[in-house]
Amino acid sequence: MNAVANIASPRLMLVGGGTVSQVAEVLGKFGLSRPLIVTDPFMVSSGLVRRCIEPLAEAAIPTAMFSDTIPEPTDTIVEAGVRAIAAGHYDCLIGFGGGSPIDTAKAMAVLAQGGGRMRDYKVPRLADTGALPVIAIPTTAGTGSECTRFTVITDAEHDEKMLISGLGCLPLAAIVDFELTFTVPPRTTADTGIDSLTHALEAYVSRRANPFSDALALAAMELIGANIRTAFAEPGNSGARAAMMLGATQAGLAFSNSSVALVHGMSRPIGAHFHVPHGLSNAMLLPAITRFSVPGNPERYAEAARRAGFAALSDGVETACGKLVAGLEQLNAALGVPTPSAYGIDEATWHGKLPVMASQALASGSPGNNPRVPDSAEIVGLYREVWLGSRSNA
């Protein structure tokens, strides 16, 4: 565990049901009045973005919208967003939607400030400045992007998911309203829920963990472990939705101030090459990578198992770790997480891309934070194991 913790978070966070109605007041606190809303076509067609626009209109704050964001955002979309910024006179961006619109808004701010191409900002470079502040309003309980100093953007030319890190990616404020998640479909609820569980688990076992991130990661695992199945099975359950939203934000703060690790490092290439949603690719990987990683820090994995409800508080380390891996496999089964094959990925293409996927995973830096750091051959082996599915089904 690091002796020194470098802590960063939004200056203001509103957390609770109905808080989106206070968006105008949030802008007013920072002297902002000319927002560009960054969202996606579904938020527009479903009408959900009106939950953001209407209180701004009531406060006589004019709005414009960039709604061309896509799942797993690309550098070309970010460049289009920067052109939209240049065409207006905006003083802030409002990222409204799932992780993709919020990540896009962050990247737009960074690229508008420094120019060039998005690939110029990928780690290890620090993207510490942004042209405009970002107000983040998530509509899913998963990515935690509303409170992190990271964004992930795909280099469309090279099929590479790039991690962009720095204070330029950190939202100025976040409005975390669980009522915006009631219409999220079960598949998205499951995928984003496992994404947030992965954030908390990886933040806790990371080599960059610290007491600040630990407290948030453990609290998040308790909330997510206790509520993810209910939120999936009962979409209108207010208690479960509120708990999942809070857990996702806590997990976001945890990994933003610790790190993610091997799951995320291996997940990004799957999204880039096969267009698997980020949370789903994390879910595909989580059991196998946890099994691989446990020997690197069994005590921490055991405590995670107890806090997330996979193991009893009285279980010893070895028993708890075994229950964690088994529990993650059972959770995937309960939430209908497919294998890469069942998702429709071609087997020959999958195996043909393993060397480049392993190289991209290592280049991201995330595997180096893992309790057990793999080499390229071990990452290839894990991708092959994930193709087969759980060991019980192999």
TORLO-937090 format. One record per atom (N, C-alpha, C): residue in one letter; z, y, x. Coordinates in pm, whole numbers, padded with zeros to 5 digits, always signed. Each point is the difference from the previous one (the first is absolute). Layout:
AZYX;...
This chain:
M+00000-00120+00085;M+00000+00120-00085;M+00000+00124+00088;N-00080+00101-00039;N-00006+00122+00079;N+00132+00075-00004;A+00039+00059+00113;A+00121+00080+00004;A-00023+00137-00062;V-00125+00050+00005;V-00035+00131-00054;V-00095-00018-00117;A+00030+00065-00111;A-00086-00009-00118;A-00067+00136-00022;N-00130-00002-00020;N-00077+00121-00028;N-00030+00002-00149;I+00076+00077-00076;I-00003-00008-00147;I-00083+00113-00058;A-00090-00033-00092;A-00080+00100-00070;A-00015-00043-00145;S+00003+00097-00091;S-00019-00027-00142;S-00051+00127-00067;P-00054-00012-00122;P-00042+00122-00072;P+00116+00097-00015;R-00032+00129-00009;R+00106+00101-00015;R+00065-00009-00137;L-00075-00046-00098;L+00054-00010-00136;L-00052-00127-00063;M+00089-00073-00066;M-00040-00119-00076;M+00067+00006-00137;L-00080-00005-00105;L+00051-00013-00135;L-00021-00144-00043;V+00107-00068-00034;V-00007-00143-00033;V+00061-00022-00137;G-00081-00052-00093;G+00053-00031-00132;G-00104+00013-00109;G+00028-00059-00114;G-00093+00002-00111;G-00027+00141-00050;G-00126+00033-00020;G-00039+00128-00053;G-00012+00113+00101;T+00024-00028+00127;T+00001+00107+00100;T-00138+00061+00024;V-00108-00069-00036;V-00133+00058+00020;V-00015+00131-00079;S+00078+00015-00105;S-00007+00123-00079;S+00047+00122+00078;Q+00066-00023+00114;Q+00053+00109+00081;Q-00092+00037+00116;V-00125-00043-00004;V-00091+00024+00112;V-00019+00149+00027;A-00008+00081-00105;A-00018+00144+00021;A+00121+00060+00070;E+00119-00045-00038;E+00121+00051+00065;E+00004-00038+00147;V-00048-00122+00030;V-00003-00043+00140;V-00093+00089+00081;L-00118+00028-00052;L-00091+00089+00071;L+00064+00138+00019;G+00067+00047-00105;G+00061+00132+00007;G+00107+00011+00106;K+00074-00106+00024;K+00104+00002+00103;K-00057+00031+00138;F-00126-00037+00021;F-00062+00020+00131;F-00104+00112-00001;G-00004+00077-00108;G-00093+00112-00009;G-00145-00043-00010;L-00025-00116-00060;L-00136-00054-00011;L-00052+00020-00142;S-00130+00031-00012;S-00054+00029-00133;S-00147-00034-00016;R-00063-00058+00104;R-00143-00031-00011;R-00025-00144+00047;P+00039-00098-00082;P-00011-00139+00043;P-00138-00060-00024;L-00039-00088+00089;L-00113-00090-00021;L+00059-00138-00024;I-00023-00055-00118;I+00054-00132-00034;I-00095-00107+00055;V+00054-00089+00080;V-00077-00110+00059;V+00039-00127-00075;T-00097-00058-00071;T+00031-00115-00084;T-00121-00094-00002;D-00004-00092-00095;D-00111-00095-00006;D-00060-00004-00140;P-00116-00063-00014;P-00067+00001-00130;P+00083-00061-00112;F+00079-00104+00029;F+00079-00062-00106;F+00110+00094-00050;M+00063+00073+00090;M+00103+00095-00043;M-00061+00103-00096;V-00126+00035+00023;V-00069+00096-00086;V-00039-00065-00133;S-00068-00116+00007;S-00049-00063-00123;S+00113-00048-00090;S+00110-00042+00059;S+00115-00046-00079;S+00080+00115-00059;G-00022+00118+00053;G+00075+00116-00047;G+00134+00019+00067;L+00038-00091+00090;L+00133+00009+00059;L+00017+00126+00085;V-00109+00047+00060;V+00010+00120+00083;V+00039+00123-00083;R-00019-00008-00131;R+00044+00110-00086;R+00150+00021+00009;R+00073-00104+00034;R+00146+00014+00015;R+00034+00098+00112;C-00091+00018+00092;C+00017+00097+00108;C-00062+00135-00034;I-00118-00005-00061;I-00074+00124-00027;I+00069+00085-00106;E+00052-00063-00107;E+00052+00076-00113;E+00118+00089+00036;P+00101-00050+00073;P+00109+00092+00036;P-00045+00113+00092;L-00101-00025+00082;L-00054+00107+00083;L-00071+00104-00087;A-00076-00046-00100;A-00069+00093-00091;A+00101+00083-00078;E+00107-00062-00043;E+00104+00072-00074;E+00063+00110+00084;A+00001-00022+00132;A+00056+00100+00092;A-00107+00097+00049;A-00120-00005-00059;A-00112+00087+00036;A-00042-00019+00145;I+00011-00124+00047;I-00047-00033+00135;I-00136-00068-00013;P-00106+00063+00047;P-00133-00061-00011;P-00012-00120+00094;T-00077-00099-00043;T-00016-00121+00082;T-00148-00031+00016;A-00029-00064+00112;A-00131-00061+00022;A+00027-00144+00040;M-00104-00082-00005;M+00022-00142+00022;M-00106-00060+00090;F+00045-00083+00093;F-00088-00087+00077;F+00036-00142-00042;S-00087-00063-00080;S+00034-00129-00060;S-00088-00113+00050;D-00056+00015+00118;D-00092-00101+00053;D+00068-00101+00092;T+00133-00002+00004;T+00067-00095+00089;T-00024-00142-00049;I+00006-00093+00094;I-00028-00141-00029;I+00113-00086+00054;P+00015-00123-00053;P+00097-00092+00061;P-00036-00023+00147;E+00100-00011+00083;E-00022-00017+00144;E-00089+00113+00052;P+00050+00124+00002;P-00084+00117+00026;P-00069-00003+00137;T-00120+00056+00003;T-00082+00002+00121;T-00008+00141+00058;D-00044+00005+00126;D-00016+00130+00065;D-00106+00085-00070;T-00101-00063-00058;T-00104+00077-00069;T+00056+00070-00124;I+00090-00065-00071;I+00063+00062-00116;I+00089+00116+00046;V+00072-00020+00109;V+00085+00107+00052;V-00084+00121+00038;E-00115-00025+00063;E-00089+00110+00037;E-00050+00076-00124;A-00030-00074-00107;A-00039+00066-00125;A+00114+00085-00054;G+00122-00050+00013;G+00115+00076-00044;G+00020+00127+00081;V-00026-00007+00129;V+00012+00119+00085;V-00103+00105-00042;R-00118-00046-00037;R-00101+00095-00050;R+00047+00066-00129;A+00070-00076-00084;A+00054+00058-00123;A+00106+00106+00031;I+00082-00025+00102;I+00099+00100+00041;I-00071+00128+00045;A-00104-00017+00082;A-00071+00116+00054;A-00070+00081-00109;A-00033-00063-00113;A-00072+00068-00107;A+00090+00084-00089;G+00132-00014+00018;G+00093+00073-00085;G+00098+00082+00082;H+00100+00051-00069;H+00105+00080+00064;H+00135-00060-00040;Y+00030-00116+00055;Y+00119-00076-00040;Y+00113+00023+00099;D+00123-00011-00050;D+00114+00011+00091;D+00082-00128+00007;C-00044-00105-00071;C+00068-00129+00010;C-00087-00108-00062;L+00032-00123+00031;L-00064-00116-00060;L+00105-00077-00079;I-00035-00047-00119;I+00087-00088-00077;I-00065-00137-00001;G+00060-00096+00068;G-00048-00138-00003;G+00059-00069-00121;F-00085-00033-00098;F+00048-00060-00125;F-00066-00134-00021;G+00078-00106+00000;G-00054-00134-00021;G+00073-00102+00085;G-00068-00111+00029;G+00057-00100+00088;G-00008+00046+00145;G+00020-00095+00091;G-00001+00035+00140;G-00131+00058+00048;S-00111-00039-00062;S-00130+00045+00049;S-00021+00151-00018;P+00022+00059-00118;P-00012+00145-00010;P+00098+00075+00089;I+00123-00050+00011;I+00097+00069+00084;I-00040-00010+00147;D-00042-00119+00043;D-00048-00014+00138;D-00122+00088+00026;T-00089+00010-00098;T-00118+00084+00015;T+00039+00147+00015;A+00094+00046-00082;A+00045+00139+00008;A+00058+00029+00138;K+00082-00092+00052;K+00058+00018+00133;K-00110+00012+00106;A-00096-00091-00004;A-00107+00000+00098;A-00086+00126-00012;M-00023+00046-00123;M-00075+00124-00019;M+00071+00116+00068;A+00131+00008-00014;A+00076+00108+00063;A-00012-00004+00151;V+00010-00121+00057;V-00009-00015+00145;V-00139+00036+00051;L-00104-00053-00067;L-00136+00022+00047;L-00043+00146-00020;A+00045+00061-00109;A-00033+00141-00024;A+00062+00090+00105;Q+00112-00041+00054;Q+00066+00078+00103;Q-00070-00013+00136;G-00029-00122+00040;G-00046-00023+00137;G-00150-00020+00016;G-00071-00030-00109;G-00144-00025+00009;G-00032-00131+00069;G-00126-00020+00030;G-00042-00125+00065;G-00020-00111-00100;R+00030-00122+00043;R-00010-00118-00084;R+00138-00061-00019;M+00018-00076-00107;M+00130-00058-00027;M+00044-00094+00111;R-00095-00067+00063;R+00037-00093+00107;R+00063+00072+00119;D-00021+00130+00009;D+00060+00076+00110;D+00152+00007-00011;Y+00054-00035-00117;Y+00143+00019-00025;Y+00078-00131-00007;K-00067-00113+00022;K+00073-00127-00014;K+00098-00018+00114;V+00105-00080-00028;V+00101-00024+00102;V-00067-00057+00126;P+00048+00040+00117;P+00131+00062+00028;P+00005+00152-00010;R-00112+00068-00034;R+00008+00145-00014;R+00094+00035-00115;L+00076+00107+00016;L+00087+00049-00106;L-00070+00109-00078;A-00005-00017-00131;A-00060+00099-00090;A+00114+00083-00061;D+00046+00098+00075;D+00121+00072-00039;D-00024+00128-00078;T-00126+00036-00023;T-00027+00123-00074;T-00100-00026-00112;G+00018+00071-00110;G-00092-00010-00113;G-00034+00139-00050;A-00120+00017-00053;A-00044+00131-00045;A+00075+00047-00124;L+00038-00094-00086;L+00067+00032-00125;L+00117-00095-00021;P+00107+00046-00063;P+00109-00092-00035;P-00043-00092-00115;V+00058-00119-00001;V-00031-00100-00103;V+00123-00020-00088;I-00021+00005-00130;I+00100-00039-00099;I-00044-00136-00052;A+00083-00102+00016;A-00039-00137-00035;A+00066-00042-00130;I-00083-00053-00092;I+00050-00050-00130;I-00054-00141-00017;P+00078-00103+00035;P-00050-00137-00011;P+00002-00051-00143;T-00098-00083-00034;T-00006-00063-00132;T+00015-00151+00010;T+00028-00051+00118;T+00031-00142+00020;T+00128-00010+00082;A+00070-00112-00016;A+00122-00025+00076;A-00034-00094+00114;G-00046+00057+00112;G-00044-00090+00105;G-00017+00062+00136;T-00096+00091+00017;T-00039+00039+00136;T+00107+00081+00071;G+00078+00078-00075;G+00097+00089+00064;G-00066+00117+00070;S-00132+00018-00019;S-00074+00104+00071;S+00054+00139-00030;E+00070+00014-00113;E+00052+00131-00037;E+00106+00053+00097;C+00051-00086+00086;C+00107+00045+00089;C-00018-00046+00144;T-00122-00037+00038;T-00022-00049+00135;T-00086+00096+00083;R+00009-00016+00130;R-00083+00080+00092;R-00121-00080+00046;F-00052-00084-00086;F-00115-00084+00031;F-00107+00013-00109;T-00123-00023+00039;T-00107-00026-00095;T-00092-00104+00064;V-00066-00080-00084;V-00091-00104+00049;V-00138+00027-00058;I-00097+00019+00087;I-00136+00035-00040;I-00097-00096+00068;T-00098-00049-00075;T-00099-00092+00055;T-00114+00076+00066;D-00032-00038+00123;D-00119+00049+00069;D-00118-00080-00056;A-00078+00063-00087;A-00106-00072-00072;A-00107-00053+00094;E-00022+00068+00111;E-00104-00043+00093;E+00041-00125+00077;H+00129-00013+00030;H+00046-00110+00084;H+00084-00103-00076;D+00013+00013-00132;D+00083-00092-00078;D+00139-00016+00062;E+00064+00113+00028;E+00132-00002+00061;E+00094+00087-00081;K+00114-00059-00040;K+00103+00079-00065;K+00083+00069+00107;M+00000+00131-00002;M+00066+00078+00104;M+00135+00053-00047;L+00103-00021+00080;L+00130+00057-00028;L+00005+00139+00060;I+00028+00098-00085;I+00015+00139+00042;I+00148+00035-00017;S+00062+00053+00105;S+00144+00022-00002;S+00033+00138+00052;G+00094+00067-00065;G+00045+00129+00048;G+00056+00085-00113;L+00065+00108+00036;L+00062+00086-00100;L-00102+00069-00088;G-00125+00009+00044;G-00104+00053-00086;G-00028-00085-00121;C+00044-00126+00005;C-00018-00094-00112;C+00122-00003-00093;L+00106+00069+00036;L+00124-00007-00078;L-00006+00100-00115;P+00011-00048-00126;P-00002+00095-00112;P+00112+00103+00009;L-00030+00118-00047;L+00103+00104-00010;L+00102-00037-00107;A-00049-00057-00109;A+00088-00037-00112;A-00057-00123-00069;A+00087-00072-00068;A-00040-00118-00076;A+00066+00004-00137;I-00078-00034-00101;I+00052-00013-00137;I-00016-00146-00037;V+00112-00070-00015;V+00000-00145-00018;V+00047-00030-00142;D-00095-00018-00090;D+00026-00015-00144;D-00043-00139-00044;F+00097-00087-00026;F-00033-00138-00035;F-00074-00010-00132;E+00009+00101-00084;E-00069-00005-00129;E-00152-00001+00017;L-00048+00041+00116;L-00144-00004+00027;L-00049-00142+00028;T+00091-00096+00015;T-00040-00137+00034;T-00008-00093-00120;F+00032+00048-00119;F+00004-00090-00116;F-00136-00064-00030;T-00108+00069+00030;T-00133-00053-00033;T-00064-00074+00117;V+00073-00016+00109;V-00055-00073+00115;V-00017-00147-00039;P-00117-00060+00021;P-00022-00140-00039;P+00084-00097+00084;P+00026-00119-00053;P+00085-00096+00071;P-00045-00032+00142;R-00132-00015+00023;R-00047-00032+00134;R+00039+00109+00101;T-00018+00125-00043;T+00036+00111+00088;T+00151+00008+00017;T+00075-00024-00107;T+00146-00002+00009;T+00045-00102+00104;A-00060-00119-00004;A+00038-00105+00094;A-00037+00038+00143;D-00122+00045+00020;D-00047+00028+00136;D+00075+00116+00063;T+00021+00108-00076;T+00073+00113+00055;T+00147-00033+00019;G+00053-00086-00087;G+00140-00041+00014;G+00023-00080+00127;I-00090-00093+00030;I+00014-00077+00124;I-00027+00090+00120;D-00088+00096-00015;D-00023+00097+00107;D+00131+00071+00034;S+00071+00048-00101;S+00125+00071+00026;S+00106-00093+00058;L+00003-00126-00045;L+00093-00097+00059;L-00033-00022+00148;T-00129-00008+00030;T-00043-00015+00140;T+00042+00121+00082;H-00015+00120-00054;H+00045+00120+00071;H+00147-00010+00036;A+00083-00037-00098;A+00143-00006+00025;A+00035-00108+00102;L-00060-00118-00016;L+00029-00110+00092;L-00043+00034+00142;E-00122+00052+00014;E-00048+00031+00135;E+00078+00115+00063;A+00038+00099-00079;A+00082+00108+00054;A+00132-00053+00054;Y+00057-00099-00070;Y+00131-00053+00038;Y-00006-00089+00124;V-00106-00077+00016;V-00010-00090+00116;V-00074+00063+00117;S-00059+00118-00020;S-00077+00066+00105;S+00084+00026+00124;R-00066-00001+00114;R+00065+00038+00125;R+00036+00148+00002;R-00051+00077-00095;R+00032+00142-00009;R+00105+00029-00107;A+00062-00102-00053;A+00100+00019-00104;A+00117+00083+00052;N+00064+00072-00091;N+00115+00083+00035;N+00093+00004-00121;P+00122+00049+00014;P+00094-00002-00113;P-00051+00073-00124;F-00073+00110+00018;F-00054+00074-00114;F-00100-00085-00077;S-00096-00057+00071;S-00102-00082-00067;S+00061-00128-00055;D+00099-00056+00069;D+00064-00123-00048;D+00061+00019-00139;A+00071+00109-00018;A+00067+00023-00130;A-00101+00007-00113;L-00110+00068+00024;L-00104+00013-00102;L-00072-00132-00022;A-00029-00073+00107;A-00071-00127-00012;A+00082-00102-00078;L+00127-00008+00029;L+00085-00097-00070;L+00014+00036-00147;A+00018+00130-00029;A+00010+00042-00140;A-00130-00031-00074;A-00114+00023+00066;A-00129-00027-00063;A-00018-00148-00028;M+00036-00085+00096;M-00015-00144-00021;M+00084-00048-00118;E+00119+00055-00016;E+00084-00039-00114;E-00067+00037-00132;L-00051+00121-00009;L-00063+00044-00124;L-00128-00078-00030;I-00083-00016+00100;I-00129-00066-00022;I+00020-00147-00030;G+00086-00066+00078;G+00024-00142-00023;G+00053-00029-00140;A+00081+00090-00052;A+00061-00021-00131;A-00091+00037-00116;N-00105+00077+00025;N-00076+00056-00112;N-00150-00027+00000;I-00055-00052+00109;I-00146-00012+00007;I-00054-00096-00106;R+00067-00110-00023;R-00049-00096-00099;R+00006+00059-00142;T+00106+00074-00029;T+00013+00061-00132;T-00106+00107-00022;A-00024+00084+00100;A-00102+00103-00014;A-00138-00062-00022;F-00025-00114+00063;F-00127-00071-00015;F-00014-00060-00140;A+00108-00062-00047;A-00006-00071-00128;A+00021+00091-00120;E+00073+00110+00019;E+00032+00092-00109;E-00039+00142+00041;P-00127+00036-00011;P-00047+00130+00051;P+00072+00120-00059;G+00052-00013-00120;G+00067+00112-00063;G+00149+00007+00024;N+00053-00083+00089;N+00143-00003+00027;N+00037+00121+00087;S+00066+00098-00061;S+00032+00124+00070;S+00090-00023+00120;G+00100-00086-00017;G+00093-00025+00110;G-00068-00059+00121;A-00088-00098-00024;A-00071-00063+00111;A-00098+00097+00064;R-00072+00077-00080;R-00096+00096+00054;R+00072+00107+00084;A+00113+00049-00049;A+00075+00101+00076;A+00051-00057+00132;A+00050-00123-00005;A+00051-00063+00122;A-00110-00024+00102;M-00116-00045-00047;M-00112-00024+00092;M-00050+00131+00063;M-00003+00107-00080;M-00046+00128+00054;M+00097+00051+00105;L+00129-00007-00028;L+00099+00044+00098;L-00006-00088+00124;G-00013-00132-00020;G-00008-00091+00114;G-00121+00027+00087;A-00114+00031-00063;A-00121+00029+00076;A+00016+00126+00084;T+00064+00101-00057;T+00022+00124+00075;T+00099-00021+00114;Q+00107-00074-00027;Q+00095-00032+00107;Q-00067-00078+00112;A-00084-00096-00038;A-00071-00079+00101;A-00096+00087+00079;G-00065+00097-00067;G-00089+00091+00070;G+00075+00084+00102;L+00115+00055-00040;L+00082+00075+00095;L+00047-00089+00114;A+00029-00126-00031;A+00049-00092+00103;A-00106-00025+00107;F-00121-00038-00042;F-00099-00034+00103;F-00058+00124+00066;S+00001+00115-00070;S-00046+00122+00062;S+00091+00042+00115;N+00127-00038-00009;N+00096+00036+00104;N+00040-00119+00086;S-00067-00112-00019;S+00011-00117+00088;S-00144-00034+00038;S-00056-00101-00064;S-00143-00031+00015;S-00032-00117-00090;V-00128-00026-00016;V-00044-00129-00050;V-00026-00089+00121;A-00041-00123-00027;A-00013-00094+00111;A-00123-00090-00020;L+00015-00128+00026;L-00116-00089+00009;L-00074-00016-00132;V+00071-00005-00112;V-00069-00017-00128;V-00101+00113-00020;H+00044+00123+00022;H-00092+00112-00020;H-00110+00002+00105;G+00033-00036+00122;G-00103-00004+00104;G-00112-00096-00034;M+00034-00115-00059;M-00100-00099-00037;M-00061+00028-00137;S+00068+00076-00082;S-00049+00030-00134;S-00117+00098+00002;R+00008+00101+00086;R-00103+00104-00001;R-00140-00056+00025;P-00021-00090+00097;P-00136-00055+00017;P-00051-00078-00121;I+00090-00067-00073;I-00043-00070-00121;I-00054+00100-00101;G+00070+00113-00015;G-00048+00102-00093;G-00131+00061+00044;A-00013+00023+00132;A-00121+00064+00050;A-00123-00089-00012;H+00015-00128+00031;H-00116-00090+00004;H-00031-00064-00135;F+00104-00021-00083;F-00021-00075-00124;F+00040+00079-00125;H+00041+00125+00020;H+00030+00091-00113;H+00106-00058-00093;V+00098-00067+00060;V+00115-00048-00076;V+00099+00116-00012;P+00053+00029-00119;P+00099+00106-00012;P+00116-00021+00097;H+00052+00110+00051;H+00099-00007+00108;H+00122-00083-00037;G+00058+00026-00117;G+00119-00076-00039;G-00028-00148-00013;L-00119-00035-00051;L-00034-00141-00016;L-00019-00068+00135;S-00063+00067+00095;S-00016-00063+00132;S+00135-00017+00068;N+00092+00095-00019;N+00136-00020+00050;N+00064-00124-00061;A-00017-00014-00131;A+00060-00114-00069;A-00056-00133+00051;M-00132-00004+00023;M-00062-00122+00054;M+00063-00040+00133;L+00035+00099+00080;L+00048-00025+00136;L+00150-00023+00010;L+00077+00058-00091;L+00144+00013+00020;L+00074-00131+00026;P-00021-00108-00077;P+00076-00122+00029;P-00028-00058+00138;A-00127-00013+00036;A-00036-00062+00127;A+00049+00083+00118;I-00013+00131-00008;I+00043+00084+00111;I+00151+00006+00009;T+00068-00006-00112;T+00146-00006+00004;T+00045-00128+00068;R-00062-00113-00034;R+00033-00127+00065;R-00020+00009+00151;F-00110+00060+00041;F-00028+00016+00143;F+00103+00091+00068;S+00043+00104-00070;S+00080+00106+00061;S+00149-00028+00003;V+00050-00087-00088;V+00143-00025-00012;V+00069-00029+00134;P-00058-00082+00089;P+00070-00027+00126;P+00026+00124+00085;G-00073+00107-00024;G+00020+00121+00078;G+00127+00076-00033;N+00051-00016-00122;N+00125+00065-00039;N+00055-00067-00125;P+00046-00125+00012;P+00043-00074-00119;P+00114+00067-00075;E+00089+00068+00070;E+00114+00063-00068;E-00048+00106-00099;R-00098+00079+00042;R-00050+00105-00090;R-00077-00059-00117;Y-00081-00101+00026;Y-00073-00063-00110;Y+00096-00065-00099;A+00108-00056+00050;A+00099-00062-00088;A+00065+00105-00090;E+00037+00113+00059;E+00060+00106-00081;E-00098+00053-00103;A-00128+00012+00038;A-00102+00043-00096;A-00008-00099-00116;A+00006-00129+00030;A-00006-00102-00104;A+00115+00015-00098;R+00118+00028+00054;R+00117+00015-00087;R-00013+00124-00087;R-00041+00111+00058;R-00008+00126-00075;R-00110-00005-00106;A-00110-00067+00029;A-00110-00007-00097;A+00022-00106-00106;G+00107-00076+00012;G+00032-00100-00101;G-00063-00135+00020;F-00063-00024+00115;F-00057-00131+00027;F+00106-00099+00047;A+00107+00050+00059;A+00107-00085+00052;A+00133+00052-00052;A+00100-00089-00002;A+00135+00038-00041;A+00068+00075+00114;L+00095+00086-00035;L+00074+00074+00102;L+00074-00093+00095;S+00034-00119-00048;S+00075-00095+00082;S-00089-00087+00089;D-00132+00008-00017;D-00090-00084+00078;D+00001+00040+00147;G-00001-00100+00087;G-00010+00025+00142;G-00139+00045+00039;V-00017+00035+00127;V-00124+00059+00046;V-00118-00094-00020;E+00010-00123+00046;E-00113-00091-00010;E-00038-00028-00145;T+00101-00022-00083;T-00026-00027-00142;T-00065+00120-00067;A+00054+00120+00028;A-00054+00121-00063;A-00144+00026+00042;C-00030-00022+00128;C-00137+00021+00046;C-00097-00097-00067;G+00042-00125-00014;G-00083-00098-00070;G-00023+00040-00144;K+00104+00051-00065;K-00014+00042-00139;K-00088+00124-00013;L+00000+00084+00102;L-00085+00118-00004;L-00147-00039-00002;V-00041-00086+00092;V-00140-00041+00005;V-00040-00071-00128;A+00085-00093-00044;A-00030-00073-00125;A-00004+00096-00118;G+00093+00096-00002;G+00005+00095-00110;G-00122+00090-00007;L-00051+00039+00117;L-00121+00082+00001;L-00121-00079-00050;E-00007-00127+00035;E-00108-00085-00051;E+00012-00015-00152;Q+00123-00019-00048;Q+00021-00014-00144;Q-00031+00130-00074;L+00034+00114+00063;L-00031+00129-00061;L-00150+00018-00012;N-00074-00033+00103;N-00147+00009-00007;N-00055-00086-00113;A+00055-00120-00014;A-00045-00089-00107;A+00031+00060-00137;A+00120+00055-00015;A+00041+00056-00128;A-00084+00122-00038;L-00044+00076+00101;L-00076+00122-00027;L-00151-00023+00010;G-00040-00125+00019;G-00143-00033-00001;G-00077+00054+00118;V+00063+00007+00117;V-00069+00049+00120;V-00098-00107+00048;P-00128+00031+00010;P-00098-00101+00040;P-00005-00015+00152;T-00049-00113+00047;T-00036-00014+00141;T-00130+00079+00024;P-00035+00026+00125;P-00129+00065+00025;P-00117-00077-00062;S+00006-00132+00003;S-00106-00081-00059;S-00006+00020-00151;A+00116-00006-00065;A+00004+00018-00145;A-00042+00141-00040;Y+00019+00096+00087;Y-00041+00137-00027;Y-00151+00014+00001;G-00068-00095+00065;G-00145+00000+00002;G-00062+00031+00135;I+00082+00001+00104;I-00051+00027+00134;I-00071-00125+00052;D-00115+00020+00060;D-00078-00111+00054;D+00069-00056+00125;E+00011-00132+00007;E+00075-00063+00109;E-00064+00025+00136;A-00130-00015+00009;A-00066+00020+00129;A+00013+00145+00047;T-00010+00093-00094;T+00013+00141+00037;T+00142+00030+00047;W+00097-00054-00072;W+00142+00018+00038;W+00023-00048+00144;H-00037-00122+00026;H+00027-00057+00133;H-00085+00067+00107;G-00120+00046-00036;G-00084+00067+00097;G+00055+00135+00044;K+00076+00063-00087;K+00054+00132+00031;K+00139-00005+00064;L+00057-00119+00017;L+00138-00007+00049;L+00020+00067+00136;P-00090-00019+00097;P+00024+00066+00129;P+00006+00152-00010;V-00093+00061-00075;V+00001+00145-00011;V+00118+00047-00084;M+00038-00077-00103;M+00117+00035-00079;M+00127-00003+00084;A+00012-00101+00085;A+00117-00009+00088;A+00003+00117+00097;S-00116+00037+00052;S-00008+00113+00092;S+00040+00130-00068;Q-00048+00019-00123;Q+00034+00121-00073;Q+00148+00003-00037;A+00056-00115-00035;A+00143-00007-00032;A+00083+00043+00120;L-00031-00054+00117;L+00074+00035+00121;L-00017+00147+00035;A-00122+00051-00017;A-00027+00140+00036;A+00077+00098-00086;S+00039-00041-00120;S+00074+00089-00089;S+00139+00032+00052;G+00052-00085+00089;G+00134+00020+00054;G+00111-00062-00083;S-00026-00029-00127;S+00106-00053-00087;S+00056-00135+00045;P-00084-00094+00048;P+00056-00128+00046;P+00104+00016+00111;G-00011+00105+00080;G+00097+00021+00107;G+00138+00035-00049;N+00013+00039-00127;N+00131+00028-00058;N+00066-00125-00057;N-00073-00111-00005;N+00049-00121-00065;N+00111-00065+00082;P+00095-00067-00065;P+00105-00070+00076;P-00057-00103+00097;R-00106-00067-00041;R-00071-00095+00087;R-00142+00054+00014;V-00033+00044+00120;V-00129+00065+00023;V-00105-00105+00034;P-00107-00008-00079;P-00103-00103+00022;P-00107+00047+00098;D-00070-00096+00057;D-00122+00033+00072;D-00119-00021-00093;S-00119+00025+00051;S-00119-00008-00085;S-00020-00139-00057;A+00022-00104+00080;A-00019-00137-00047;A+00097-00034-00111;E+00123+00048+00009;E+00098-00027-00105;E-00037+00073-00129;I-00055+00120+00010;I-00043+00072-00120;I-00116-00074-00067;V-00094-00048+00080;V-00110-00080-00056;V+00056-00122-00071;G+00098-00067+00061;G+00062-00117-00062;G+00067+00033-00131;L+00064+00117-00008;L+00064+00041-00125;L-00104+00030-00107;Y-00109+00064+00036;Y-00107+00022-00098;Y-00052-00134-00053;R-00013-00099+00087;R-00046-00131-00045;R+00101-00066-00092;E+00128+00016+00030;E+00104-00056-00086;E-00002+00066-00138;V-00018+00131-00002;V-00003+00072-00126;V-00120-00043-00085;W-00113-00032+00065;W-00114-00049-00074;W+00035-00127-00078;L+00080-00085+00059;L+00035-00128-00062;L+00103+00018-00111;G+00075+00111+00002;G+00105+00017-00100;G+00132-00053+00051;S+00099-00008-00088;S+00133-00044+00041;S-00003-00142+00052;R+00092-00031+00088;R+00004-00133+00059;R+00020-00110-00105;S+00071+00039-00107;S+00021-00100-00105;S-00130-00037-00071;N-00101+00092+00011;N-00127-00026-00067;N-00111-00038+00098;A+00029+00006+00130;A-00103-00021+00099;A-00045-00143+00004;
